[in-house]
Amino acid sequence: MNDIHESKHFNQKTGVMTSKVTYDNSDVLASNKEARDNESKRNKFRHQGNSGLVHVGKIHLGDIARLKTLGYDLMSPDPAEQRKALLYIQAQEPFLLKTTAKPFAKKKQTWV
């Protein structure tokens, strides 16, 4: 995924430096769409393998950087910030997910 390109331009008249980042996430989006299309309508969260985990999304590094500029930091050490970002993706950008289900709950589960 090293297809992130950055170009910089300095405007001598205004003294302003601008940076433009481009990336191609079409392979990731195509992979996610294929996984959604092949998804069984039942057993959306059926555990695969011995880990008990389900792979629900694949996100390009360029999208991670883009989301951070929008205020959603997926790589934050704060779990609340990560949850906020995942909920945003689930609600606003579901094409980044490999499932049509809603894997991220709005409220954190508490055990008594």
Buried (B, 14 or more C-beta within 10 A) or exposed (E): EEEBEEEEEEEEEEEEEEEEEEBEBEEBBEEBEEBBEEBEEEEBEEEEEEEEEBEBBBBBBBBBBBBBEEEBBBEBEEEEBBBBBBBBBBEEBBEBBBBEBBBBEEEEEEEE
